[in-house]
Amino acid sequence: MPGSEEAQTQFAAIPADTHPLQRQLEKQQSQMAALHAVSLRVSRSLDLDKVMQQAVEEVVRVLEVEAAAISVIEAQTGDLVIRAQRGLHAFAQTPVRLPRGKGLAWETLQTQQPLIMGSLEDEPRLATPEFRQEHVNASILVPMLTGGEPVGVLSAMSRHPRQFDPEEVRLLGSIADHVAVALKNAALHEEMRRQSCERAFLFDLAAAIAPRQSLESLARESLQRTLDFLGWSVGVFLVEDAASGALTSQASVGDEETLRNLINPLRETALLSPPLSPLLIRRAATPPYTVAQIALQTHGRLLGWLLLATPDNVEVSLQTQEVLTTESNYLGIAVENVQLYQETVGREKSARALYQITRAMTGHDLPEMLKQILEELHDGVPYEVSGIQLNGMQHMKVMRLRVALTPAQFEQLQTHWRSSLNALALAASSTAEETQIIIRGQEAGALPSNALLSYLEAPVLHEGTPMGAILLARQQPFQARDQRLLFIIAYQLSKVLATIQLFQHTQEQARQLEETNALLKAQETSEAELFNDVAQELRTPVMFIQSYAELLLEDALGTLTPAQEETLHHLQEQSRQLTALVRDLGAMKGIAPHNLRRQPTDLAALLAEVVRAAQSRASANQHTLIFDCVPGPLMLWVDPERIVQVANIFLDNAIRFTPPGGAITFSLGNQARHIRAAVTDGGPAVGGEIPALLFKRLHQSQVERKYPGLGVSLILARLIVAAHNGIIGLEPFSGKGNTFYFLLPK
């Protein structure tokens, strides 16, 4: 190598006329060393600035010039910018920008050939006059090309007159080629690094926002990651309300004034409809200077905006814009997913709250029920103040406060409450009969003094009549889902209140019926006791009348004339009827289910015997008595003596009212659930209102006056059949005669 001790010894032995050759060799070796150093740096380093700086250092050293520079075409603007220089004192602190197409450097790139200048002092093609301050006397400019495409210019400058020989031009060309390769490699590396960073940013962003279940956390995460990616300092994440179209901030970074300057243009220009482009880069005259406006939309529906800003006036590359456009799609889908999730969660909460409220509505303790409704309602529609007022059935107001209110705030709430009730045509009076319950939360904080409340009211209507109202208030706006749930609860409450009213009315009617029933029982007991007393009192006189009539008819007290004998027969007959009446009156007292002597009885055989016993009485009155019974035994658990008594009452009445020569039929049938016994006579039909009065104790006087003998006996028959859980009655008139029947359950 030149400069080493061995080389100096060898050169010292060479004759003097060989020194120019030695200098030529040293120069070539120095050029080779410079080229090797640049090549080695290019192959080992991706630090482009260091590569270019070493290249100009080697050019200055090898060519023994005072200055050298490398100008590179800037991708964003297309201008030539000096990226490395040595010896240019005027540009040591300020970077030099050569406008596109102007100056010697651009001429070199256009011709793609080296350009050698003897002096720059009077050169009219200088794009930058500051070069004249460098007093450059000679310069050479070499284009840097990769694949035939210009990437920059390598220039060497001398402040002394000199010539650049072909070897030096070739050396500069080689160095320029190596630097051009370095620029290409660095550009490729930068592009790969940029793409890798962009992919990593989008991948990490998608992974970070995918599990988010709230808009706030989604907005915070995506906003901060985007600002970090861009290196910007201001941003806000806005979501549009589907019902009102209002924009609400979910996350923000920056001071209030800057954020206001960022958001106001968006609202003023009414950009609330889906934009044509998901990304808009705009500049402003006041900070923030550069704004990226990203629309969050999916399926053609605008969901919100991501606004990003920086106080610097920067250029946003096309590649970065593509990343932000892709991010807008990610965020639009993420916002929609979160909204769908929250809608699903909201519906589940509403369903659970509605179920719990429905359970709370099953009681009849109205104040406790209203308190429970307001407690469970908070899970479905979160609120800070709630209230239910009822009018009509009971003036009652229940309010639940989950926040602490000042007296002024409470009065403001009451004012709104009264105006809401007036709008619903409900009285908002606070009378002495009104029940007012205020439940204050123990753990809730105070409501800010400047807080504005949103209100949600629902009327409680039953068949169009206002019964009350439900009120909710909170700082956050209510959603359409909240309104639907509240109206459902108000509707259910109206049904419950109507049911409670009906229940109370039914209770009042039941109480009145109990009182009436007690009066009737007392009256019936009094009548029974009266009948029993009358029967007791009549028994002895009737016995004496019957006994003396029998004595007179037996001539025990003297011979009777025919007229007297006929009169006594009538008297005897009436006394027998009176005896039967007294007997029936006495029998009424003991007719009760617990007094029956039930036993298994074949009703067919029992009543057949009754009919046989009555044949003599029927024959004496010239009647035909027929017994019509289904074949086989009819077993029932009855008191046979009492059933015989009922059958005899029916037969006696039939014999009494059937004209001579008439027919009487006693029928016994087997029905699905009853055994039916009926007696059909040939007497005058019982019509008008009499059938409805026959078996009623208080109306027997009317029956007796029109049909003598159909009195107390039928009441006794009704009591006996009722004690057997049976039914007694008279069939509607169908032509001739009457059919009295009774049914006994199997």
LINFEN-V721954 format. One record per run of one state. SS is the DSSP state (~ for helix, > for strand, _ for the rest). FROM is the first residue (numbers start at 1). TO is the last residue. Records with the same first field share a line. If there is no record, write none. Layout:
BEGIN
SS: FROM-TO + FROM-TO
END
This chain:
BEGIN
_: 1-4 + 13-15 + 45-47 + 64-66 + 74-79 + 87-88 + 92-96 + 99-103 + 112-114 + 118-128 + 135-137 + 147-148 + 159-165 + 211-214 + 231-233 + 241-246 + 254-255 + 269-278 + 284-289 + 299-300 + 311-317 + 361-365 + 381-384 + 391-395 + 402-403 + 405-406 + 424-434 + 441-445 + 447-453 + 463-464 + 475-479 + 554-561 + 589-592 + 596-598 + 621-623 + 630-634 + 639-639 + 658-662 + 671-673 + 681-689 + 694-696 + 707-711 + 724-726 + 731-738 + 746-746
~: 5-12 + 16-44 + 48-63 + 89-91 + 104-111 + 129-134 + 166-210 + 215-230 + 256-268 + 318-360 + 366-380 + 407-423 + 480-553 + 562-588 + 593-595 + 603-620 + 640-657 + 690-693 + 697-706 + 712-723
>: 67-73 + 80-86 + 97-98 + 115-117 + 138-146 + 149-158 + 234-240 + 247-253 + 279-283 + 290-298 + 301-310 + 385-390 + 396-401 + 404-404 + 435-440 + 446-446 + 454-462 + 465-474 + 599-602 + 624-629 + 635-638 + 663-670 + 674-680 + 727-730 + 739-745
END
